[in-house]
Amino acid sequence: MKKIVFGFIIGVIMLILFIAFGGGEYLKSLGRKTEEAGERLGTYQRKVKQTAEKAQEKLNKTKEMAEEALKEEKGKGSE
């Protein structure tokens, strides 16, 4: 029980010190940096998605070409 009360008291003291020594400004700057990082990650995500879509299109084209070539080979073999 003593440990719980002691932990609570230390937590309250830490909160008061954080607020007293400009913790709010620190949180604001941290928030701005977090938003900027989120925007950059959004940009990277869009680029990766576009690249994946292009790769999928090329893969589908290659698959179609391979199927056509296989059909032609089968057609030549039956003649």
Contact map, one row per residue, 1 for C-alpha under 8 A:
1111100000000000000000000000000000000000000000000000000000000000000000000000000
1111110000000000000000000000000000000000000000000000000000000000000000000000000
1111111000000000000000000000000000000000000000000000000000000000000000000000000
1111111100000000000000000000000000000000000000000000000000000000000000000000000
1111111110000000000000000000000000000000000000000000000000000000000000000000000
0111111111000000000000000000000000000000000000000000000000000000000000000000000
0011111111100000000000000000000000000000000000000000000000000000000000000000000
0001111111110000000000000000000000000000000000000000000000000000000000000000000
0000111111111000000000000000000000000000000000000000000000000000000000000000000
0000011111111100000000000000000000000000000000000000000000000000000000000000000
0000001111111110000000000000000000000000000000000000000000000000000000000000000
0000000111111111000000000000000000000000000000000000000000000000000000000000000
0000000011111111100000000000000000000000000000000000000000000000000000000000000
0000000001111111110000000000000000000000000000000000000000000000000000000000000
0000000000111111111000000000000000000000000000000000000000000000000000000000000
0000000000011111111100000000000000000000000000000000000000000000000000000000000
0000000000001111111110000000000000000000000000000000000000000000000000000000000
0000000000000111111111100000000000000000000000000000000000000000000000000000000
0000000000000011111111110000000000000000000000000000000000000000000000000000000
0000000000000001111111100000000000000000000000000000000000000000000000000000000
0000000000000000111111100000000000000000000000000000000000000000000000000000000
0000000000000000011111111100000000000000000000000000000000000000000000000000000
0000000000000000011111111110000000000000000000000000000000000000000000000000000
0000000000000000001001111111000000000000000000000000000000000000000000000000000
0000000000000000000001111111100000000000000000000000000000000000000000000000000
0000000000000000000001111111110000000000000000000000000000000000000000000000000
0000000000000000000000111111111000000000000000000000000000000000000000000000000
0000000000000000000000011111111100000000000000000000000000000000000000000000000
0000000000000000000000001111111110000000000000000000000000000000000000000000000
0000000000000000000000000111111111000000000000000000000000000000000000000000000
0000000000000000000000000011111111100000000000000000000000000000000000000000000
0000000000000000000000000001111111110000000000000000000000000000000000000000000
0000000000000000000000000000111111111000000000000000000000000000000000000000000
0000000000000000000000000000011111111100000000000000000000000000000000000000000
0000000000000000000000000000001111111110000000000000000000000000000000000000000
0000000000000000000000000000000111111111000000000000000000000000000000000000000
0000000000000000000000000000000011111111100000000000000000000000000000000000000
0000000000000000000000000000000001111111110000000000000000000000000000000000000
0000000000000000000000000000000000111111111000000000000000000000000000000000000
0000000000000000000000000000000000011111111100000000000000000000000000000000000
0000000000000000000000000000000000001111111110000000000000000000000000000000000
0000000000000000000000000000000000000111111111000000000000000000000000000000000
0000000000000000000000000000000000000011111111100000000000000000000000000000000
0000000000000000000000000000000000000001111111110000000000000000000000000000000
0000000000000000000000000000000000000000111111111000000000000000000000000000000
0000000000000000000000000000000000000000011111111100000000000000000000000000000
0000000000000000000000000000000000000000001111111110000000000000000000000000000
0000000000000000000000000000000000000000000111111111000000000000000000000000000
0000000000000000000000000000000000000000000011111111100000000000000000000000000
0000000000000000000000000000000000000000000001111111110000000000000000000000000
0000000000000000000000000000000000000000000000111111111000000000000000000000000
0000000000000000000000000000000000000000000000011111111100000000000000000000000
0000000000000000000000000000000000000000000000001111111110000000000000000000000
0000000000000000000000000000000000000000000000000111111111000000000000000000000
0000000000000000000000000000000000000000000000000011111111100000000000000000000
0000000000000000000000000000000000000000000000000001111111110000000000000000000
0000000000000000000000000000000000000000000000000000111111111000000000000000000
0000000000000000000000000000000000000000000000000000011111111100000000000000000
0000000000000000000000000000000000000000000000000000001111111110000000000000000
0000000000000000000000000000000000000000000000000000000111111111000000000000000
0000000000000000000000000000000000000000000000000000000011111111100000000000000
0000000000000000000000000000000000000000000000000000000001111111110000000000000
0000000000000000000000000000000000000000000000000000000000111111111000000000000
0000000000000000000000000000000000000000000000000000000000011111111100000000000
0000000000000000000000000000000000000000000000000000000000001111111110000000000
0000000000000000000000000000000000000000000000000000000000000111111111000000000
0000000000000000000000000000000000000000000000000000000000000011111111100000000
0000000000000000000000000000000000000000000000000000000000000001111111110000000
0000000000000000000000000000000000000000000000000000000000000000111111111000000
0000000000000000000000000000000000000000000000000000000000000000011111111100000
0000000000000000000000000000000000000000000000000000000000000000001111111110000
0000000000000000000000000000000000000000000000000000000000000000000111111111000
0000000000000000000000000000000000000000000000000000000000000000000011111111100
0000000000000000000000000000000000000000000000000000000000000000000001111111110
0000000000000000000000000000000000000000000000000000000000000000000000111111111
0000000000000000000000000000000000000000000000000000000000000000000000011111111
0000000000000000000000000000000000000000000000000000000000000000000000001111111
0000000000000000000000000000000000000000000000000000000000000000000000000111111
0000000000000000000000000000000000000000000000000000000000000000000000000011111
